[in-house]
Amino acid sequence: MSFRLTDQQDSAAVSIIRGLAMDAPLAAKSGHQGTAMALAPLGHVLFSRIMRHSPKNPNWRNRDRFILSNGHASILQYALLFLNGYGLEISDLKSFRQFESATPGHPEVGHTAGVEVTTGPLGQGFANAVGMAIAERNLRARFGAIASDHHIFVVAGDGCLMEGVSHEAASLAGHLKLDRLICIFDDNAITIDGSTSLSCSDDVAKRFSSYGWNVMQLGEIADDMDALEDALITARSNLGAPTLCILKSHIGSPSPDFTDSHEAHGNPFNASHVSATKKIMQIPDESFWAPQEIVDAIRENAATRGAELVSSYDTDIASMSESYLWDAAWNTPNSSSFSSLLPSYDATANFATRQIIQKALDASLPALPGLISGSADLTGNTGTKLSKQIAQSATAPDGRQIYFGIREHAMGAAIVGMALHGGVLPVAGTFFVFADYMRPAIRLAAISRAKCIFIFTHDSVGVGEDGPTHQPVEQLASLRAIPGLQVIRPADPNETIAAWCAAVDHNGPTALILSRQNVPSVTDGSAVDKGAGVVRDCDAKPDLILVATGSEVGLCLNACEELTKTGKQVRVVSMPSWDRFERLNKDQQQNVFPNQVPVLSVEAGVTMGWEKYADQTIGINRFGTSAPGAIALDRLGINLDAVLSASNQLIASFKK
């Protein structure tokens, strides 16, 4: 049976956290102790009295989620994970911020047990929490409270709420009335530069009230654990809206030198400052002080409470009538389970690849109970509409279609949170040029290996009359530069179907880059599997290889026909995914691109990176132009004459 810690144990726990919050940055000569010190009582109350969690089963599906959006205060989370028995020990805290330690400078999901999302870029964690709250409520509405019945707790600081992504996410959360979302705003009025009054005079309470949040002014209770507990219980009981708890805290407390000082934020205290603070705290002046009897008591409390919760939950889940669907939501089936449901296309097909992705989503939906799709006000344009699915809303929380509104920043971060929550396979779409708005979230998705799918359409200057502001030319290269992000630009309908399967099967994030304009069906889709494949070969050793992605594959095939008429031996390669191609061994790569054969690449974007595969490149190394799409492509050099001219020149240069 669970038990309650004594007042003495609670007090000791807070002192341990504050001591570790000073000692670890001091040892590392790097870190942020001030916020961790101020929020030690809050963290301890959350983990010991409020949250449903199980240190022995850190991935238990029905746990409450804890997100430290102001991830620079990571030592707070590490101290809590250490005390509650998540696997961290004093040796890990002594290795704070060191190479390959379990305690990196900012929390990293999948790296440290108990960390739910990778945080650090301010505001992203807050928006991740909104996504998690969407996932929790959707699963609860569809599978019942027996399966999903928990809260999302997120701690955010002034910096998180200043960042624009938090505005978008808070607006969305209020609109959706996500009442399992509780944000504790650490209102310490301090940033790195100094007081927040230097740059900000927002009325946060009024702002969040206008978004539709329930706002609780907690006042000066940062050191009162019983008052914190009562406030959080009240917040947890609020229905019909997310809750913001505004907590006045004092950064660096109880330091005699740096309480309420911006110097407590990111400059580690020196040894004398630490000693002076420990004297006020009335604890021994020794590094990494953590009495074993206190640690044992806290861990026993957490383990006992957690075991009871997990045991009861497992019993309930075993009685679910649709447990197989529940498991399938959490463990996304391989694409082979629904491949027979997917369409295929013959040479007469002529569709925009953005149209095909919608057909793929609809066809695979029955096999993917976790699939949720949405867009930033471009649902029909991006092919992210799930036919006959209702919209996610406060009155229809089981809806699998999300209307994110014109909020790309929040959408990107929210689907990362949804993916890391689990039970959901989130898809989000917008025009490719707006990948710039989502880049921080995409990058964090890659770091986190979050299984989410970004659909980007209107993939080049073929967008047409909207002009250079809406014509992506550098975005494809920028996404290819992100380690761990699977990027696929399919050539035609069949490659789009294969790209969708590759995205579903990939253990991490995928970006699908799709066309606005119709493209002919020119492949069988097989090139996606290995990242590149021959779509038309020649009878002898090639004089030239034409390689392209997306709509330019069809252009290369047309060029191949013309070159063949003049006696040239030409191979055409579709290369929809560089990162998949890079997984091949050298022999496999040379089967596609044999040595001593010149290669010409054709892609309607900047040519950066193609030098690795091609001897000469055709691309668009400038911003676009306002003109009908076909004219824009032609005038910017993505045309048959340009390919033929470059091909002949390259062949001739290799024969010299």
C-alpha positions in Angstrom: 0.0 0.0 0.0 1.3 3.5 -0.8 2.2 5.8 2.0 2.8 9.5 2.4 6.2 10.9 3.1 6.7 12.7 6.4 7.2 16.4 6.6 10.8 15.8 7.5 11.3 13.6 4.5 9.6 16.2 2.2 11.8 18.9 3.5 14.9 16.8 3.1 13.9 16.0 -0.5 13.6 19.6 -1.4 17.0 20.3 0.2 18.5 17.4 -1.8 17.1 18.7 -5.0 18.4 22.2 -4.4 21.8 20.9 -3.4 22.1 18.8 -6.5 20.9 21.8 -8.6 24.0 23.7 -7.4 26.5 20.8 -7.2 26.0 19.4 -10.7 26.5 22.7 -12.6 29.4 23.5 -10.3 31.1 20.2 -11.2 30.3 20.7 -14.9 31.3 24.4 -14.8 28.1 24.7 -16.9 24.4 24.7 -16.3 21.4 26.5 -14.9 20.7 26.1 -11.2 18.4 29.0 -10.4 15.1 27.8 -11.8 15.7 24.2 -10.5 16.3 25.6 -7.0 13.2 27.7 -7.1 11.0 24.9 -8.4 12.3 22.1 -6.2 9.2 22.1 -3.9 6.9 22.1 -7.0 8.8 19.2 -8.6 8.8 17.2 -5.5 5.0 17.7 -4.9 4.3 16.7 -8.5 6.3 13.5 -8.4 5.4 12.4 -4.8 1.8 13.5 -4.4 0.2 14.5 -7.7 1.3 12.6 -10.7 0.4 9.0 -11.6 3.7 7.5 -12.7 5.7 4.3 -12.2 9.5 4.5 -12.1 9.8 0.7 -12.6 7.5 1.0 -15.7 8.5 4.4 -17.1 6.7 3.8 -20.4 3.4 2.7 -18.8 0.8 4.0 -21.2 -1.6 5.6 -18.7 1.1 7.6 -16.8 0.7 11.3 -16.4 3.2 13.1 -18.6 5.7 15.6 -17.2 7.3 18.1 -19.6 9.9 20.6 -18.6 9.4 23.1 -21.4 12.2 25.4 -20.0 14.6 22.5 -20.5 17.7 24.5 -19.5 16.6 23.6 -15.9 17.2 20.0 -16.7 19.0 19.4 -13.4 15.6 19.7 -11.7 14.2 16.8 -13.8 17.3 14.7 -13.3 17.2 15.2 -9.5 13.6 14.2 -9.5 14.3 11.1 -11.6 17.2 10.2 -9.3 15.1 10.6 -6.2 12.1 8.6 -7.6 14.1 5.7 -8.8 14.1 6.0 -12.6 17.6 4.7 -12.9 19.8 7.7 -12.5 22.3 7.6 -9.7 24.7 10.1 -8.1 27.4 9.1 -10.6 25.1 10.2 -13.4 24.5 13.6 -11.7 28.3 14.0 -11.3 28.5 13.5 -15.1 26.0 16.3 -15.8 26.5 17.7 -19.2 29.4 15.4 -20.0 30.0 13.4 -23.2 27.4 10.5 -23.5 26.2 10.9 -20.0 22.6 10.1 -19.0 22.3 13.7 -17.9 22.8 15.9 -21.0 22.5 19.7 -20.9 18.8 19.5 -21.9 16.4 16.6 -21.4 16.4 14.1 -24.3 13.6 11.6 -24.8 14.9 8.0 -25.4 18.2 8.9 -23.7 17.1 9.2 -20.1 14.3 7.1 -18.6 11.4 9.4 -17.5 12.0 12.1 -20.0 9.0 12.4 -22.2 10.1 14.9 -24.8 13.3 16.6 -25.9 13.2 20.2 -24.7 15.5 23.2 -24.8 14.3 25.5 -27.6 11.9 27.5 -25.5 8.2 27.1 -26.2 8.5 23.8 -28.1 7.9 21.7 -25.0 4.8 23.7 -24.2 3.5 23.0 -27.7 4.5 19.4 -27.4 2.3 19.2 -24.3 -0.7 20.5 -26.3 -0.1 17.7 -28.8 0.1 15.2 -25.9 -3.2 16.5 -24.5 -4.9 16.1 -27.9 -3.6 12.5 -28.1 -4.7 11.6 -24.6 -8.2 12.9 -25.1 -8.7 11.4 -28.5 -7.6 8.0 -27.2 -9.9 8.3 -24.2 -12.8 9.3 -26.4 -12.3 6.4 -28.8 -11.1 3.6 -26.4 -12.6 4.7 -23.1 -11.2 6.0 -19.8 -10.2 2.4 -18.9 -7.5 2.8 -21.5 -6.5 6.4 -21.4 -7.2 8.6 -18.3 -4.3 10.9 -17.4 -3.0 14.4 -17.4 -0.3 16.4 -19.1 1.7 18.6 -16.7 4.1 21.1 -18.3 6.3 23.6 -16.6 7.1 26.7 -18.6 9.0 29.9 -17.9 8.9 33.4 -19.2 11.0 32.5 -22.2 8.6 29.7 -23.2 5.6 32.1 -23.1 7.4 34.8 -25.0 8.2 32.6 -27.9 5.7 32.7 -30.7 5.1 29.0 -30.8 3.5 29.1 -27.4 0.9 31.7 -28.5 -0.2 29.5 -31.4 -0.3 26.4 -29.2 -2.1 28.0 -26.3 -4.7 29.4 -28.7 -5.3 25.9 -30.2 -5.5 24.3 -26.8 -8.0 26.8 -25.6 -10.1 26.4 -28.7 -10.1 22.6 -28.3 -10.8 22.9 -24.5 -8.1 20.4 -23.6 -8.9 20.1 -19.9 -6.3 17.4 -19.1 -3.6 19.9 -19.9 -2.1 21.8 -16.9 0.7 24.3 -17.3 2.6 25.7 -14.4 4.0 29.1 -15.4 7.1 29.8 -13.4 6.6 33.5 -13.1 10.1 34.6 -11.8 10.3 37.7 -14.0 13.9 36.9 -15.0 15.6 36.2 -18.3 19.3 36.0 -19.2 19.5 39.7 -19.9 17.8 40.7 -16.7 14.3 41.5 -15.5 11.5 40.6 -18.0 10.5 44.3 -17.7 13.3 45.0 -20.2 11.4 43.5 -23.0 7.9 42.3 -22.0 4.9 43.8 -20.3 2.3 41.2 -21.3 -0.6 40.4 -18.9 -0.2 36.6 -19.1 -3.3 35.9 -17.1 -5.5 38.0 -19.4 -3.8 36.6 -22.5 -4.5 33.0 -21.5 -8.0 33.9 -20.4 -8.7 35.3 -23.8 -7.5 32.0 -25.3 -10.1 30.2 -23.2 -7.9 28.8 -20.5 -8.8 28.5 -16.9 -6.3 30.7 -15.1 -5.3 30.2 -11.4 -3.2 32.8 -9.7 -1.2 30.8 -7.1 0.8 33.7 -5.8 3.7 33.3 -3.4 3.4 29.6 -2.5 6.5 28.3 -4.3 7.9 27.0 -1.0 4.6 25.8 0.5 4.2 22.1 -0.5 0.8 21.7 1.0 -0.5 24.8 -0.7 1.1 23.6 -4.0 -0.6 20.2 -3.6 -4.0 21.8 -3.0 -3.6 24.1 -6.0 -2.6 21.2 -8.3 -5.5 19.1 -7.1 -7.8 21.9 -7.9 -6.2 22.4 -11.3 -6.6 18.7 -12.0 -10.3 18.9 -11.2 -11.0 21.8 -13.6 -13.1 20.7 -16.5 -13.9 22.3 -19.9 -10.6 24.1 -20.4 -6.9 23.8 -20.0 -5.5 25.3 -16.9 -2.6 27.8 -16.4 -1.3 28.0 -12.8 0.7 31.2 -12.4 3.3 30.6 -9.7 5.4 33.4 -8.4 8.8 32.0 -7.7 12.3 33.4 -6.8 15.0 32.2 -9.1 18.1 31.0 -7.1 16.2 30.8 -3.8 17.4 30.5 -1.1 20.8 31.8 -2.2 21.9 34.8 -0.1 23.8 36.1 -3.1 21.7 35.5 -6.2 18.0 35.1 -5.2 15.9 37.0 -7.8 19.0 37.8 -9.8 19.4 37.1 -13.5 22.9 35.8 -12.6 21.3 32.8 -11.1 19.9 31.8 -14.5 22.9 30.4 -16.4 26.1 31.1 -14.5 27.0 28.3 -12.1 27.5 29.4 -8.5 31.1 29.1 -7.4 32.0 26.9 -4.4 31.7 29.7 -1.9 28.2 30.6 -3.2 27.1 27.0 -2.9 28.5 26.8 0.7 26.7 29.9 1.7 23.4 28.6 0.3 23.8 25.2 2.0 24.5 27.0 5.3 21.1 28.8 5.0 19.5 25.5 4.1 21.0 23.9 7.1 22.4 20.9 5.2 26.0 19.5 5.2 28.4 21.4 3.0 29.3 18.4 0.9 29.0 17.8 -2.8 26.0 15.7 -4.0 24.6 15.3 -0.5 21.7 12.8 -0.7 21.2 10.7 2.5 20.4 7.2 1.5 17.6 6.7 4.0 15.8 9.7 2.5 16.4 8.5 -1.1 15.2 5.0 -0.2 12.0 6.4 1.4 11.2 8.5 -1.7 11.9 5.7 -4.1 9.8 3.2 -2.0 6.9 5.7 -2.1 7.1 6.2 -5.8 7.6 2.5 -6.6 4.7 1.4 -4.4 2.3 3.9 -5.8 3.4 3.1 -9.3 3.1 -0.6 -8.9 -0.5 -0.3 -7.6 -1.5 1.9 -10.5 0.1 -0.4 -13.1 -1.4 -3.5 -11.6 -4.9 -2.1 -11.6 -4.5 -0.8 -15.1 -3.2 -4.1 -16.5 -6.2 -5.8 -15.0 -8.6 -3.4 -16.6 -6.9 -3.4 -20.0 -7.1 -7.2 -20.0 -10.9 -6.9 -20.0 -11.1 -4.6 -23.0 -13.2 -5.9 -25.8 -11.1 -4.1 -28.5 -7.7 -4.6 -26.9 -6.3 -5.6 -30.4 -7.2 -2.2 -31.8 -5.7 -0.5 -28.7 -2.4 -2.4 -29.2 -2.4 -1.6 -32.9 -2.8 2.1 -32.1 0.3 1.9 -30.0 2.3 -0.4 -32.3 1.7 0.9 -35.8 1.2 -2.1 -38.1 3.7 -2.5 -40.9 2.6 -1.3 -44.3 2.5 -4.9 -45.5 -0.7 -5.3 -43.5 -2.6 -2.8 -45.7 -0.6 -2.8 -49.0 -3.3 -4.7 -50.7 -5.8 -1.9 -49.9 -3.6 0.7 -51.7 -4.2 1.8 -55.2 -1.7 1.3 -58.1 -1.5 3.3 -61.3 -0.8 2.5 -64.9 0.8 4.7 -67.5 -2.4 6.5 -68.2 -2.6 8.0 -64.7 -2.0 11.7 -64.4 -2.3 13.2 -60.9 -0.7 15.6 -58.6 1.1 13.6 -56.0 -0.7 15.7 -53.3 -3.9 14.1 -54.6 -2.5 10.6 -54.3 -1.4 10.9 -50.7 -5.1 11.6 -49.8 -6.0 8.3 -51.5 -3.3 6.5 -49.6 -4.4 7.9 -46.2 -8.0 6.9 -46.9 -7.1 3.4 -48.1 -4.8 2.6 -45.1 -7.0 4.2 -42.4 -8.9 0.9 -41.5 -5.5 -0.7 -40.7 -4.1 2.2 -38.8 -6.3 2.9 -35.7 -3.7 5.5 -34.5 -3.8 7.6 -37.7 -4.8 11.2 -37.2 -4.4 13.7 -39.9 -4.6 17.5 -40.1 -3.4 20.7 -41.8 -2.7 24.3 -41.2 -5.8 25.6 -43.0 -4.8 23.8 -46.2 -6.6 20.4 -45.7 -7.9 20.0 -49.2 -4.8 21.6 -50.8 -2.4 19.2 -49.1 -4.3 15.9 -49.4 -4.5 15.5 -45.6 -8.3 15.1 -45.5 -9.5 11.8 -44.1 -12.8 11.1 -45.9 -15.8 10.7 -43.7 -13.9 11.4 -40.6 -15.2 14.1 -38.2 -13.2 17.0 -37.0 -11.4 16.9 -33.7 -13.2 19.3 -31.3 -14.3 19.8 -27.8 -17.7 18.3 -28.7 -16.1 15.5 -30.9 -12.9 14.6 -29.1 -12.9 11.3 -31.0 -12.4 13.1 -34.3 -9.4 12.0 -36.3 -9.3 15.1 -38.5 -7.5 18.1 -36.9 -7.9 21.6 -38.2 -4.8 23.3 -36.8 -5.7 26.7 -38.2 -3.0 29.0 -39.6 -0.6 27.8 -36.9 2.3 26.0 -38.6 4.7 26.5 -35.6 2.3 24.9 -33.2 1.2 22.2 -35.6 4.7 21.0 -36.1 5.4 20.9 -32.4 2.0 19.4 -31.5 2.4 16.4 -33.8 5.8 15.7 -32.3 4.1 15.7 -28.9 1.3 13.4 -30.2 3.9 11.0 -31.6 5.9 10.9 -28.3 2.7 10.5 -26.3 2.1 7.2 -28.1 -1.1 5.6 -29.5 -1.2 8.1 -32.3 0.4 8.2 -35.8 0.1 11.9 -36.6 0.2 13.4 -40.1 0.3 17.2 -40.7 0.3 19.1 -44.0 1.1 22.5 -45.3 2.8 24.1 -48.3 6.4 23.3 -48.6 7.6 26.8 -48.3 6.2 26.9 -44.7 8.5 24.1 -43.6 10.6 27.1 -42.6 8.0 27.9 -39.9 8.2 24.3 -38.7 11.9 23.7 -38.8 12.5 23.8 -35.1 9.8 21.1 -34.5 11.1 19.0 -37.5 14.6 19.1 -36.1 13.4 18.1 -32.6 11.3 15.3 -34.2 14.5 14.0 -35.7 16.5 14.3 -32.5 13.6 12.5 -30.7 13.0 9.9 -33.4 9.3 10.9 -33.1 7.2 8.8 -35.5 5.3 11.6 -37.3 4.7 12.5 -40.9 5.1 15.9 -42.4 3.4 16.3 -45.7 4.7 19.3 -47.7 3.0 20.1 -51.0 3.4 22.7 -53.7 7.0 21.6 -53.9 8.7 24.1 -56.2 8.2 27.0 -58.6 5.5 24.9 -60.2 3.3 26.6 -57.6 3.2 29.4 -60.2 1.6 32.8 -59.9 2.0 33.2 -56.1 5.7 34.0 -56.8 8.9 33.5 -54.9 7.5 33.9 -51.4 5.5 30.7 -52.0 7.9 28.9 -54.3 10.3 26.7 -52.3 13.7 26.3 -53.9 16.0 25.9 -50.9 13.7 24.0 -48.5 14.4 20.6 -49.9 18.2 21.0 -49.4 17.6 22.3 -45.9 15.5 19.3 -44.9 18.0 16.9 -46.4 20.6 18.4 -44.0 18.7 17.3 -40.9 20.2 14.0 -39.5 17.6 11.4 -38.8 14.8 12.9 -41.0 13.6 10.7 -43.7 12.9 12.9 -46.8 11.1 11.5 -49.8 10.1 13.4 -53.0 8.2 10.9 -55.1 8.1 11.2 -58.9 4.6 10.1 -59.6 1.5 8.3 -58.1 3.2 4.9 -57.6 6.2 6.4 -55.9 3.8 8.4 -53.7 2.1 5.2 -52.5 5.5 3.6 -51.8 6.6 6.8 -50.0 3.5 6.6 -47.7 4.4 2.9 -46.9 8.0 3.9 -46.2 6.8 6.7 -43.9 4.5 4.3 -41.9 7.3 1.7 -41.6 10.0 4.3 -40.6 11.0 4.5 -36.9 11.2 8.2 -36.9 9.9 11.3 -38.7 9.3 11.6 -42.4 8.9 14.5 -44.7 6.9 13.8 -47.9 7.5 16.4 -50.6 4.6 16.5 -53.1 3.6 18.3 -56.2 0.9 20.8 -56.9 0.8 20.1 -60.6 -0.3 16.8 -62.2 2.5 14.4 -63.1 2.3 11.3 -65.4 2.7 7.8 -63.9 6.2 6.9 -65.1 7.5 4.4 -62.4 6.5 1.3 -60.6 7.4 2.9 -57.3 10.2 0.5 -56.5 12.9 3.3 -56.4 11.6 4.4 -53.0 12.7 1.2 -51.2 16.4 1.8 -51.8 16.1 5.6 -52.2 17.1 5.4 -55.9 16.3 3.1 -58.7 16.6 2.7 -62.5 13.3 3.6 -64.2 14.6 3.3 -67.7 17.8 1.6 -68.8 19.7 1.2 -72.0 21.0 -1.8 -74.0 24.7 -1.2 -73.4 27.0 0.6 -71.0 25.4 4.1 -70.4 27.0 7.1 -72.0 25.0 9.2 -69.4 22.9 8.8 -66.4 20.1 11.3 -65.8 19.0 11.4 -62.2 16.0 13.4 -60.9 13.4 13.5 -58.2 9.7 14.4 -58.2 8.2 15.8 -61.4 11.6 16.2 -63.0 11.8 12.4 -63.5 9.2 12.6 -66.2 11.3 15.4 -67.8 14.4 13.2 -67.8 12.5 10.4 -69.4 11.5 12.7 -72.2 15.1 13.8 -72.6 16.1 10.1 -72.7 13.9 9.5 -75.6 15.4 12.3 -77.6 18.9 11.4 -76.7 18.3 7.7 -77.7 17.2 8.8 -81.1 20.6 10.3 -81.6 22.3 7.0 -80.7 23.1 7.9 -77.0 22.9 5.1 -74.4 21.1 6.8 -71.5 19.9 5.5 -68.1 17.3 7.4 -66.1 17.3 7.1 -62.3 14.6 8.3 -60.0 16.2 9.2 -56.6 13.3 10.1 -54.3 15.2 9.7 -51.0 18.9 10.5 -50.5 18.9 9.3 -46.9 17.5 5.9 -47.9 20.1 5.6 -50.7 22.8 6.4 -48.2 21.8 3.3 -46.2 22.9 1.1 -49.1 26.4 -0.4 -49.2 28.9 0.7 -51.8 28.2 -2.1 -54.3 24.4 -1.4 -54.2 25.0 2.2 -54.8 27.3 1.5 -57.8 24.7 -0.7 -59.3 22.7 2.5 -59.8 25.6 4.8 -60.5 28.4 2.7 -62.0 31.9 4.2 -62.0 33.2 6.2 -65.0 29.7 7.1 -66.2 28.8 10.8 -66.2 25.8 11.8 -64.2 23.5 14.8 -64.7 21.1 15.7 -62.0 17.8 17.6 -62.6 15.8 19.0 -59.8 13.7 22.2 -59.5 15.5 23.5 -56.5 18.9 24.6 -55.4 21.6 22.2 -56.5 23.5 22.1 -53.2 24.4 18.5 -52.3 23.9 17.1 -55.8 27.7 17.3 -56.3 28.0 14.1 -54.3 26.1 12.1 -56.9 26.3 14.2 -60.1 29.0 15.5 -62.3 26.8 18.3 -63.5 23.6 19.8 -62.2 20.5 21.5 -63.5 18.5 23.3 -60.8 17.2 26.7 -59.6 19.8 28.6 -57.7 17.8 31.7 -57.4 14.4 32.6 -56.0 11.4 32.0 -58.2 9.0 34.2 -60.2 5.4 35.0 -60.5 4.1 33.3 -63.6 2.0 30.2 -64.4 3.7 27.1 -63.1 4.7 25.6 -66.4 6.1 29.0 -67.6 8.0 29.5 -64.4 9.7 26.1 -64.7 10.5 26.7 -68.3 11.9 30.2 -67.9 14.0 29.1 -64.9 15.7 26.3 -66.9 13.8 23.2 -66.0 12.9 22.2 -69.5 13.8 19.7 -72.2 16.2 21.9 -74.2 18.2 22.6 -71.1 18.5 18.9 -70.2 19.4 18.0 -73.8 22.1 20.7 -74.0 23.7 19.8 -70.7 23.5 16.1 -71.5 25.3 16.5 -74.8 28.0 18.7 -73.3 28.6 16.3 -70.4 28.8 13.3 -72.7 31.3 15.1 -74.9 33.4 16.2 -72.0 33.8 12.6 -70.7 34.8 11.4 -74.2 37.8 13.8 -74.4 
